[in-house]
Amino acid sequence: MNNNAIVKTFTLNDGRTISIETGRLARQANGAVVVKMGDTMILATVVTKKDVSENIDFLPLSVDYQEKYAAAGRFPGGFFKREARLSEYEILVSRYVDRALRPLFPDDYHAETQVLISLISAEKNVLPDALACLAASAALSVSDIPFNGPVSEVRVARVDGKFIINPLITEIANADIEMVVAGSMDNIVMVEGEMKEVQEDDMIQAIKAAHEAIKLQCQAQIELAAMVEKASAKIEYCHETYDDELEKSIADFCHDKLYKIALSGIADKHLRTNTFKAVLDEFKETLSPEEYAQKEILIKRYFHNIEKEAVRNAILNEGIRLDGRKTTEIRPIWCETNYLPSAHGSAIFTRGETQALTTVTLGTKLDEQILDGAVVEGKSKFILHYNFPPFCTGEVKMMRGTGRREIGHGNLALRALKPVLPNGEDNPYTIRVVSDILESNGSSSMATVCAGTLALMDAGIKISKPVSGIAMGLISDSKTGRYAVLSDILGDEDHLGDMDFKVTGTTDGITACQMDIKIDGLSFEILQNALFQAKNGRLHILNIMKQVIPEPREDYKPFVPRLIKMTIPREFIGAIIGPGGKIIQEMQREFACTITIEEIGDYGIVDIFSENKESIDKVMSRIKGIVAIPEIGEVYKGKVKSVMPFGLFIEILPGKDGLLHISEIDWTRFEKVEDAGFVVGDELEVKLIDFDKKTGKLKLSRKALLERPSKKE
């Protein structure tokens, strides 16, 4: 081992050990560690710029998690056979880590920082993503970058009533709670997960179990950092300039006016924004153009801080929110189904100034999404896409494709709806839900959940129960201990508040959640209050949705293609496909349908997909003929396939020919087959009289079905 290596090892409650090593790899980074659990290894590096760009008042932080296919002994898919842009799964993991790290950097730290996390060794049946945040935080902890950590992240699952930390993939399949939780020694900072209609208290217990494991991992990082000399002296930057006199003059001029606007109950987002901005314009008039230009950046920063303070004070003092609502009040809701006449299912859900137009499309097995990660492989029958075009906020922006925000919000909505979807035979379709946000002023992901539920029911998908979602916020004052939990938050309340907590569920329990906390010291008491307040809001929204469509439509819409499943013995799969796919392709072409076959155990599962019921019936009849076993004594209506000197070959079942010997055509004796008058394509009834026990060839007779003439005749 390299003499420079420093290693800290600790043991999880289940006996598994995790080691964090630094000083051996990637030594030119500000900080680098390798985290190892079993055969899973993750390399995390962090680098910061030495100089800070001028007039930057935010943290330019980028976090990327990538899985190396070689880590699992696999080749990447696709033409180029190399790791390229991040997959959706990798982006989701990157977001988990980013959301945990970002709140813990100092407020005045604005140097561009890059965190790169790579899976370099993968153990089967182990999800590596739960170790990514531990590795990233450890790399920061051993670096010279200022960081108010450490922080760590674990996956917690409840299986058979017991909580498991960082469960195996096979264990997750049987869990009714599965969450990723991030936290520091003292606080929870991020939660995201899915549940099978669990109660609020169960979710809190899961978070508490996760936090105990997180504390262990944070302590290991503290002890590791103490062993690294570089970590003892953090880089110092002089990022910002201050003007206390200017800040006081803005506060004196603007605070009371902003406080009054915050209590005026302006529901229109753009009008409210312009009204706040008018106060800034008034202050601007008190300065000369030269003075304003010189101090513009500081003025805007101080004005934003004072506006934030005024709005928060208004809510804490008066219990009145920006749009005039009380803390528990939900914005007005209207919704509609079957809005798009040609879609398989559609719905509009509007809550205040947030609106989602959502569609459902039903497809075949060929439409399933292929999951091709280094560790996670398989297919998905349920796909949900969330789109956030710039016009929904009244902005002009470049359309640069799907962003991380869209992927994260779409994944949350997918998790929310997945537990209520029908399984197996009850859902033969691949389902794609697309949510287009047409207006946005807070909680568009929750609007997607509600609109998605309505669109699924409009499409005739037999979901077990409707699901709704609500976003909760928090305004708190650490000095006085006062706080207010806000139901159905606005975009401004999300931006100015201390928490964004999204909860989805049915009337019977929670199905998914996502929480980001921006302050230290969120107590479990506040979290519990937020959860039960969210439950009341969720049920209120569900009642409105049920008035629009109380249950899924009895049947699919007339133009929706039907999908019928057939189960056949495995040995007949090849006969249905035919040599080079000839038979199955011929059926698809002849009957204008799509046919797929999947081998499961001792059976073949055949899916027949067509807009025409008659064509489905014909395909089923053809397949039944292929898998049927001819029986001696049975009469078949067959077609002449070929004419030979010694008889006719008759197809009695698809792919099954038998010989009608010249002597069995008629009681009349023919010298030549042609004398019987049959040609290729003629149909006639024949009886299976025998089969050759060695070759299996079928022997047919037409004569046996004809009345025997008298001897005189």
C-alpha positions in Angstrom: 0.0 0.0 0.0 1.2 3.5 -0.7 2.7 5.0 2.5 0.7 8.2 2.0 -2.7 6.4 2.2 -4.8 7.3 5.2 -7.7 4.9 5.9 -10.7 5.1 8.3 -12.9 2.0 8.7 -16.2 1.7 10.5 -18.8 -1.0 10.9 -22.5 -0.8 10.1 -25.1 -2.3 12.5 -25.5 -5.4 10.3 -21.7 -6.2 10.4 -20.7 -4.8 7.0 -17.6 -2.6 7.1 -17.0 0.6 5.1 -13.6 2.1 4.6 -12.7 5.6 3.5 -9.2 6.0 2.0 -7.4 9.2 1.0 -3.9 10.2 -0.1 -3.5 7.4 -2.6 -5.5 8.3 -5.7 -6.2 11.6 -7.5 -3.8 13.6 -5.3 -3.8 16.7 -7.5 -7.5 17.4 -6.6 -8.2 19.6 -3.6 -9.7 16.4 -2.0 -10.1 12.8 -3.1 -11.3 9.6 -1.3 -12.2 6.0 -2.2 -15.1 4.6 -0.3 -15.3 0.8 -0.2 -18.1 -1.5 1.0 -17.6 -5.2 0.1 -16.6 -5.2 -3.5 -18.2 -1.8 -4.2 -15.8 1.1 -4.6 -16.5 4.7 -5.3 -13.9 7.4 -6.1 -14.9 11.0 -5.3 -12.9 14.1 -6.1 -13.5 17.8 -5.4 -11.7 20.7 -7.0 -12.3 24.5 -6.6 -11.0 27.4 -8.6 -8.3 29.6 -7.0 -9.9 32.8 -8.1 -13.5 33.9 -7.8 -15.3 35.5 -10.7 -16.3 39.2 -10.2 -19.8 40.0 -9.1 -20.8 36.4 -8.4 -23.1 36.1 -5.4 -24.0 32.4 -5.6 -22.1 29.1 -5.4 -21.3 27.7 -8.9 -21.4 24.1 -7.7 -21.5 21.1 -10.1 -22.0 17.5 -8.9 -21.7 14.6 -11.3 -22.1 10.9 -10.5 -21.1 8.4 -13.2 -20.9 4.6 -13.3 -18.0 3.0 -15.1 -19.3 -0.1 -17.0 -16.0 -1.8 -16.4 -16.8 -1.7 -12.7 -19.4 -4.4 -13.3 -17.5 -6.2 -16.1 -19.8 -4.9 -18.8 -19.6 -3.0 -22.1 -21.6 0.2 -22.5 -24.6 -0.1 -24.9 -24.9 2.0 -28.0 -22.7 2.5 -31.1 -19.7 4.2 -29.5 -19.2 1.7 -26.7 -18.0 4.3 -24.2 -19.5 6.2 -21.3 -21.0 9.4 -22.6 -23.7 11.7 -21.2 -25.2 10.8 -17.8 -28.2 8.5 -17.8 -31.3 9.5 -16.0 -30.4 7.3 -13.0 -27.0 8.9 -12.8 -28.6 12.4 -12.9 -30.9 11.4 -10.1 -28.0 10.3 -7.9 -26.1 13.5 -8.8 -29.1 15.5 -7.6 -29.3 13.6 -4.3 -25.7 14.5 -3.6 -26.0 18.1 -4.8 -29.1 18.7 -2.6 -27.3 17.3 0.4 -24.0 19.3 -0.1 -25.2 22.7 -1.3 -26.8 24.0 1.9 -23.6 23.2 3.9 -21.2 25.5 2.1 -20.6 28.9 3.7 -23.0 31.6 2.5 -20.2 33.8 1.3 -18.3 31.0 -0.5 -18.7 31.6 -4.3 -15.7 29.9 -5.9 -16.6 27.6 -8.7 -16.5 24.0 -7.3 -16.7 20.6 -9.1 -17.5 17.3 -7.4 -17.0 14.2 -9.5 -18.1 10.8 -8.2 -17.2 7.6 -10.1 -18.3 4.0 -9.5 -15.1 2.1 -10.1 -16.0 -1.4 -8.7 -19.5 -2.8 -8.5 -20.8 -5.7 -6.5 -23.9 -7.5 -7.8 -27.1 -7.0 -5.8 -25.7 -3.8 -4.2 -26.9 -0.3 -5.1 -23.9 1.9 -4.9 -25.8 5.3 -5.0 -26.2 5.3 -1.2 -22.4 5.6 -0.8 -22.1 8.5 -3.3 -22.8 11.3 -0.8 -20.6 9.8 1.8 -17.7 9.8 -0.7 -18.4 13.4 -1.9 -18.6 14.7 1.7 -15.5 12.8 2.8 -13.6 14.3 -0.2 -14.7 17.8 0.9 -13.8 17.0 4.6 -10.2 16.0 3.8 -9.8 19.0 1.4 -8.9 22.6 2.1 -12.3 23.8 0.8 -14.5 25.5 3.4 -17.4 23.2 4.1 -19.8 23.1 7.1 -20.1 19.3 7.0 -19.7 16.5 7.2 -22.9 15.1 5.7 -23.8 11.6 4.6 -26.6 9.7 3.0 -28.2 6.3 3.4 -31.0 4.3 1.9 -33.5 3.0 4.4 -36.0 0.3 3.7 -38.7 -1.4 5.8 -39.0 -5.1 5.1 -41.3 -7.2 7.2 -41.6 -4.4 9.8 -37.8 -4.0 10.2 -35.7 -1.1 9.0 -32.6 -2.0 6.9 -29.9 0.5 6.1 -28.4 0.3 2.6 -30.5 -2.8 1.7 -29.7 -5.3 -1.1 -31.6 -4.9 -4.4 -33.5 -8.1 -3.7 -34.5 -6.7 -0.3 -35.8 -3.5 -1.8 -38.2 -5.5 -3.9 -40.1 -6.6 -0.7 -40.0 -3.2 1.1 -43.1 -1.0 1.8 -40.8 2.0 2.6 -37.7 2.9 0.5 -36.1 6.2 1.0 -32.8 8.0 0.5 -32.1 10.2 3.5 -29.2 12.7 3.9 -28.1 14.5 7.1 -25.4 15.9 9.2 -24.6 14.9 12.8 -27.4 17.1 14.1 -29.9 17.6 11.2 -31.7 16.0 8.3 -31.1 17.9 5.1 -32.7 15.9 2.3 -35.3 13.0 1.9 -36.6 11.3 -1.2 -38.4 8.0 -1.5 -41.5 6.0 -2.2 -43.8 4.0 0.0 -46.8 1.7 -0.3 -49.4 3.8 1.4 -47.7 4.1 4.8 -48.7 6.3 7.6 -47.0 9.6 8.6 -45.5 8.1 11.9 -44.0 5.2 9.9 -42.2 7.6 7.7 -40.8 9.6 10.6 -39.5 6.4 12.2 -37.8 5.5 9.0 -36.0 8.9 8.9 -35.0 8.5 12.5 -33.5 5.0 11.8 -31.6 6.5 8.8 -30.3 9.4 10.9 -28.7 7.0 13.4 -26.7 5.4 10.6 -25.8 8.8 9.2 -24.3 10.0 12.5 -22.0 7.0 12.4 -20.8 7.9 8.9 -20.3 11.6 9.8 -18.3 10.7 12.8 -16.0 8.5 10.7 -15.4 11.5 8.3 -14.6 13.8 11.3 -12.0 11.3 12.5 -10.6 10.9 9.0 -10.3 14.7 8.5 -8.4 15.0 11.8 -5.8 12.6 10.3 -5.3 14.7 7.2 -3.0 17.8 7.6 -4.4 19.5 4.5 -7.9 19.6 6.0 -6.9 21.7 9.0 -6.3 24.9 7.0 -9.2 25.9 4.8 -8.8 28.3 1.8 -9.9 31.9 2.6 -11.5 34.0 0.0 -12.6 37.6 0.0 -15.7 37.3 -2.2 -17.9 40.1 -1.3 -17.8 43.8 -0.5 -20.1 45.2 2.2 -21.7 48.6 2.7 -23.5 48.7 6.1 -24.6 52.2 5.6 -26.2 51.4 2.2 -27.9 48.3 3.7 -29.4 50.3 6.5 -30.7 53.0 4.2 -32.4 50.4 2.0 -33.9 48.7 5.1 -35.2 52.1 6.4 -36.7 53.1 3.1 -38.1 49.7 1.9 -38.9 47.3 4.8 -42.2 48.8 5.9 -43.4 49.2 2.3 -42.5 45.6 1.5 -44.1 44.3 4.7 -47.4 46.1 3.7 -47.3 44.6 0.2 -46.7 41.1 1.7 -49.9 41.5 3.6 -52.0 43.0 0.7 -52.9 39.5 -0.7 -51.9 40.0 -4.3 -52.6 36.6 -5.9 -51.2 37.4 -9.4 -47.5 36.5 -9.4 -46.5 39.0 -12.1 -48.5 41.8 -10.5 -47.0 41.0 -7.1 -43.4 40.9 -8.5 -43.9 44.3 -10.2 -45.4 45.8 -7.0 -42.3 44.7 -5.1 -40.0 45.9 -7.8 -41.7 49.4 -7.7 -40.4 49.8 -4.2 -36.8 49.2 -5.5 -37.5 51.7 -8.3 -38.6 54.2 -5.7 -35.4 53.8 -3.8 -33.4 54.0 -7.0 -34.9 57.5 -7.6 -33.3 58.7 -4.3 -29.8 58.0 -5.9 -28.0 59.7 -8.8 -27.7 57.5 -11.9 -23.9 57.3 -11.3 -24.3 56.2 -7.7 -26.9 53.6 -8.6 -24.7 52.2 -11.4 -21.7 52.0 -9.0 -23.6 50.2 -6.3 -26.3 48.3 -8.3 -25.1 44.8 -7.4 -25.0 45.6 -3.7 -28.4 47.4 -3.9 -30.1 44.4 -5.5 -28.5 42.0 -3.0 -29.6 44.0 0.0 -33.1 44.6 -1.4 -33.6 40.9 -1.9 -32.5 40.2 1.7 -34.9 42.8 3.1 -37.8 41.6 0.9 -37.2 38.1 2.2 -37.1 39.4 5.8 -40.3 41.4 5.3 -42.3 38.5 3.8 -41.2 36.1 6.4 -42.0 38.5 9.2 -45.5 39.1 7.7 -46.2 35.4 7.8 -44.9 34.8 11.3 -46.6 37.9 12.8 -49.9 37.9 11.0 -50.4 34.4 9.7 -51.1 35.9 6.2 -49.3 34.8 3.1 -48.3 36.7 0.0 -51.5 35.8 -1.9 -53.7 36.5 1.1 -54.2 32.8 2.1 -54.0 31.4 5.6 -51.1 29.0 6.3 -53.3 25.8 5.8 -55.3 27.1 2.9 -55.1 25.5 -0.6 -55.3 27.6 -3.7 -58.5 27.3 -5.9 -58.5 24.1 -8.0 -60.2 23.2 -11.3 -59.6 20.1 -13.4 -60.9 18.4 -16.4 -60.5 15.0 -18.1 -60.7 13.9 -21.8 -59.6 17.3 -22.9 -57.6 15.9 -25.9 -60.0 13.9 -28.1 -57.2 11.8 -29.8 -55.1 11.0 -26.8 -55.6 7.6 -25.0 -56.1 9.6 -21.8 -55.7 13.2 -20.9 -56.4 15.7 -18.1 -55.8 19.3 -17.0 -55.1 20.1 -13.4 -54.9 23.7 -12.3 -54.2 24.9 -8.8 -53.8 28.7 -8.5 -51.3 29.7 -11.1 -49.8 26.2 -11.6 -51.2 24.2 -14.4 -50.4 20.8 -15.9 -51.7 19.2 -19.1 -51.0 15.5 -19.0 -51.5 12.7 -21.4 -51.4 8.9 -21.2 -50.4 6.7 -24.1 -50.8 2.9 -24.1 -48.2 0.7 -25.9 -46.9 -2.8 -26.3 -44.0 -4.7 -24.9 -41.9 -3.2 -27.7 -42.4 0.2 -26.1 -40.9 -0.7 -22.7 -38.0 1.4 -21.6 -34.7 -0.4 -21.5 -32.6 0.2 -18.4 -29.0 -0.3 -19.2 -26.9 0.9 -16.3 -23.7 -0.6 -15.0 -25.5 -2.1 -12.0 -29.3 -1.7 -12.7 -30.5 -3.6 -15.8 -34.0 -4.5 -17.0 -37.1 -2.9 -18.5 -39.8 -0.6 -17.3 -43.5 -0.7 -18.3 -44.2 2.6 -16.7 -42.6 5.8 -18.0 -43.3 9.4 -16.9 -41.9 12.5 -18.5 -42.2 16.0 -17.1 -41.7 19.1 -19.3 -41.1 22.6 -18.1 -41.1 25.0 -21.1 -40.0 28.6 -20.4 -43.4 30.1 -21.3 -44.9 28.5 -18.2 -43.2 31.2 -16.1 -43.6 33.9 -18.7 -39.9 33.8 -19.7 -37.8 33.5 -22.8 -35.0 30.9 -22.6 -33.1 28.7 -24.9 -34.6 25.2 -25.3 -31.6 23.0 -24.5 -33.3 19.7 -24.0 -34.3 17.9 -20.9 -32.6 19.3 -17.8 -31.9 17.8 -14.4 -34.9 19.6 -12.9 -37.3 17.9 -15.4 -35.7 14.5 -14.7 -35.9 14.9 -10.9 -39.5 16.2 -10.9 -40.6 13.5 -13.3 -39.0 10.7 -11.2 -40.9 12.0 -8.1 -44.2 11.9 -9.9 -43.4 8.4 -11.3 -42.7 7.2 -7.7 -46.0 8.7 -6.5 -48.1 6.9 -9.1 -46.3 3.6 -9.4 -47.7 2.0 -6.2 -51.3 2.3 -7.4 -50.8 0.9 -11.0 -52.3 -2.5 -11.8 -49.8 -5.4 -12.1 -49.5 -8.5 -14.3 -52.6 -9.6 -16.2 -54.5 -6.5 -14.9 -52.2 -4.2 -16.9 -51.0 -5.7 -20.2 -49.9 -2.2 -21.5 -46.7 -0.2 -21.4 -47.8 3.1 -20.1 -46.3 6.5 -20.9 -47.5 9.6 -19.0 -46.3 13.0 -20.2 -46.9 16.1 -18.1 -46.5 19.5 -19.9 -46.4 22.4 -17.4 -48.4 25.3 -18.9 -48.2 27.6 -15.9 -45.9 27.5 -12.9 -46.1 29.2 -9.6 -45.0 26.5 -7.1 -45.5 22.8 -6.9 -45.7 21.8 -10.6 -44.5 18.3 -9.8 -47.4 17.8 -7.5 -49.8 19.1 -10.2 -48.2 16.4 -12.4 -49.2 13.8 -9.8 -52.8 15.0 -9.7 -53.1 15.4 -13.5 -51.4 12.0 -14.0 -53.9 10.3 -11.8 -56.8 11.9 -13.7 -55.3 11.0 -17.1 -54.7 7.4 -16.1 -58.4 7.1 -15.0 -59.5 8.8 -18.2 -57.5 6.2 -20.2 -59.3 3.4 -18.4 -56.2 2.2 -16.4 -57.6 0.5 -13.3 -55.5 2.2 -10.7 -56.2 1.0 -7.2 -56.8 4.5 -5.7 -56.4 8.1 -6.9 -53.2 9.9 -5.8 -52.8 13.6 -5.0 -49.8 15.6 -4.0 -49.0 18.8 -2.1 -45.9 20.9 -1.5 -45.3 22.1 2.1 -43.1 25.0 3.1 -41.7 26.4 6.3 -40.9 29.9 7.7 -39.0 29.8 11.0 -37.2 32.1 13.3 -34.4 30.4 15.2 -34.1 33.3 17.7 -37.7 33.2 18.9 -38.5 29.6 18.1 -41.6 30.7 16.1 -42.4 28.8 12.9 -45.2 28.5 10.3 -45.9 25.4 8.2 -47.4 26.5 4.8 -49.6 24.3 2.7 -49.5 24.4 -1.1 -46.6 26.8 -1.3 -46.0 29.5 -4.0 -42.8 29.7 -6.0 -41.9 32.8 -3.9 -42.5 31.0 -0.7 -40.3 28.1 -1.8 -37.5 30.6 -2.7 -37.9 32.7 0.5 -38.7 29.8 2.9 -36.7 27.2 4.9 -38.1 24.0 3.5 -39.7 22.4 0.4 -41.5 19.3 1.4 -43.5 17.4 -1.2 -45.8 14.6 -0.1 -48.1 12.4 -2.3 -50.5 9.8 -1.3 -54.0 8.2 -1.4 -56.7 8.4 1.2 -55.0 5.5 3.0 -51.3 6.6 3.1 -48.2 8.1 1.6 -46.8 6.9 -1.7 -43.8 9.2 -2.2 -42.0 12.2 -0.7 -39.2 14.7 -1.4 -37.8 17.1 1.1 -35.1 19.7 1.0 -34.3 21.6 4.1 -32.4 24.9 3.9 -31.8 25.6 7.7 -30.1 23.8 10.6 -32.2 22.4 13.4 -35.4 21.2 11.8 -37.0 19.2 14.7 -39.0 16.0 14.3 -41.9 17.9 15.9 -42.0 20.4 13.0 -41.6 17.5 10.5 -44.5 15.7 12.1 -46.7 18.8 12.0 -45.8 19.3 8.4 -46.7 15.7 7.5 -50.2 15.8 9.2 -50.9 19.3 7.7 -50.0 17.8 4.3 -52.4 14.9 4.8 -55.3 17.3 5.3 -54.3 19.2 2.2 -53.9 15.9 0.2 -57.4 14.7 1.2 -58.9 18.1 0.3 -57.4 17.9 -3.2 -58.5 14.2 -3.6 -62.1 15.2 -2.9 -62.1 17.8 -5.7 -60.5 15.3 -8.1 -63.1 12.6 -7.3 -65.9 15.0 -8.3 -64.4 15.2 -11.8 -63.8 11.4 -12.3 -64.7 9.2 -9.3 -63.1 6.0 -10.7 -61.3 4.7 -13.8 -63.4 4.4 -17.0 -65.0 1.1 -17.4 -63.3 0.5 -20.8 -60.6 2.0 -22.9 -61.6 4.5 -25.5 -62.8 3.1 -28.8 -59.7 4.0 -30.7 -57.2 2.6 -28.2 -55.5 -0.5 -29.5 -56.5 -3.6 -27.6 -53.8 -5.9 -26.2 -54.7 -9.6 -25.6 -52.4 -12.0 -23.9 -52.1 -15.8 -24.7 -50.1 -18.4 -22.8 -48.6 -21.2 -24.8 -46.3 -24.2 -24.0 -42.7 -23.1 -24.4 -41.9 -25.7 -27.0 -44.3 -24.0 -29.5 -42.5 -20.6 -29.4 -40.3 -21.5 -32.3 -43.2 -22.7 -34.3 -45.1 -19.4 -33.9 -42.0 -17.4 -34.8 -41.1 -19.6 -37.8 -37.7 -19.9 -39.6 -36.1 -16.4 -39.6 -39.3 -15.0 -38.1 -41.3 -15.8 -41.2 -44.5 -17.0 -39.6 -44.9 -14.2 -37.0 -44.0 -11.5 -39.6 -46.6 -13.0 -42.0 -49.3 -12.8 -39.3 -48.4 -9.2 -38.4 -48.5 -8.2 -42.1 -51.7 -10.1 -42.9 -53.7 -9.0 -39.9 -52.2 -5.5 -39.3 -51.2 -6.1 -35.7 -48.1 -6.3 -33.5 -47.1 -9.6 -31.9 -44.5 -10.2 -29.2 -43.5 -13.4 -27.5 -41.6 -13.7 -24.2 -40.4 -16.9 -22.6 -41.2 -17.1 -18.9 -40.4 -20.4 -17.2 -42.2 -23.3 -19.0 -44.5 -21.0 -21.0 -44.4 -18.5 -23.8 -46.4 -15.2 -23.2 -47.8 -13.9 -26.5 -49.0 -10.3 -26.7 -51.3 -9.4 -29.6 -51.8 -5.6 -30.1 -54.2 -4.2 -32.6 -56.9 -1.6 -33.1 -59.1 -4.2 -34.8 -60.8 -6.9 -32.6 -61.4 -9.0 -35.7 -57.7 -9.1 -36.5 -56.9 -10.1 -32.9 -59.4 -13.0 -33.1 -57.8 -14.2 -36.4 -54.3 -14.1 -34.9 -55.5 -16.0 -31.8 -57.2 -18.6 -34.1 -54.0 -19.0 -36.1 -51.8 -19.4 -33.0 -54.3 -21.9 -31.5 -53.9 -23.9 -34.7 -50.1 -23.8 -34.5 -50.0 -25.0 -30.9 -52.8 -27.6 -31.4 -51.9 -31.2 -31.4 -53.6 -33.2 -34.3 -55.8 -36.1 -33.0 -56.5 -39.2 -34.9 -60.2 -39.4 -35.9 -60.6 -35.6 -36.0 -61.9 -33.9 -39.1 -60.1 -30.8 -40.4 -60.8 -28.3 -43.1 -57.5 -28.0 -44.9 -55.9 -26.3 -47.8 -54.0 -28.0 -50.7 -50.4 -26.9 -50.4 -48.9 -29.0 -53.1 -49.8 -31.7 -55.7 -47.6 -34.7 -56.1 -47.9 -37.8 -58.3 -48.8 -39.9 -55.3 -51.2 -37.6 -53.6 -52.0 -34.1 -52.2 -50.2 -32.4 -49.2 -52.9 -30.7 -47.1 -52.3 -28.1 -44.4 -54.8 -29.0 -41.7 -53.4 -26.7 -39.0 -51.0 -23.8 -39.3 -47.6 -25.3 -40.1 -48.9 -28.9 -40.0 -49.3 -30.8 -43.3 -50.5 -34.2 -43.9 -50.5 -36.5 -47.0 -53.8 -37.3 -48.7 -52.7 -40.3 -50.7 -54.2 -40.8 -54.2 -56.0 -43.9 -52.9 -57.7 -41.9 -50.1 -59.0 -39.0 -52.2 -62.2 -40.7 -53.3 -63.9 -44.1 -53.6 -63.3 -43.7 -57.3 -59.9 -45.0 -58.4 -57.7 -42.4 -60.1 -54.8 -43.2 -62.4 -53.4 -39.7 -61.9 -53.8 -37.2 -59.1 -54.7 -34.6 -61.6 -57.8 -36.6 -62.5 -59.3 -35.8 -59.1 -59.6 -32.1 -60.1 -57.9 -30.5 -57.1 -55.3 -27.8 -57.4 -53.1 -25.8 -55.0 -55.2 -23.5 -52.8 -58.4 -25.6 -52.9 -60.0 -26.2 -49.5 -61.5 -29.6 -48.5 -62.4 -31.6 -45.4 -60.2 -34.5 -44.5 -59.9 -36.9 -41.6 -56.7 -37.7 -39.7 -56.7 -41.5 -39.9 -53.1 -42.3 -38.7 -49.6 -41.0 -38.3 -46.2 -42.6 -38.9 -44.8 -43.5 -35.5 -41.2 -43.1 -36.8 -41.4 -39.9 -38.8 -44.6 -38.4 -37.3 -46.0 -37.8 -40.8 -49.8 -37.4 -40.8 -52.0 -39.7 -42.9 -55.2 -38.1 -44.2 -58.4 -39.4 -45.9 -61.1 -37.7 -47.8 -62.7 -41.0 -48.8 -63.5 -41.8 -45.1 -65.9 -38.8 -45.0 -67.7 -39.9 -48.2 -70.6 -42.3 -48.3 -69.3 -45.7 -49.7 -71.1 -46.4 -53.0 -72.9 -49.7 -53.5 -71.0 -52.5 -55.3 -73.3 -52.0 -58.4 -72.3 -48.4 -58.5 
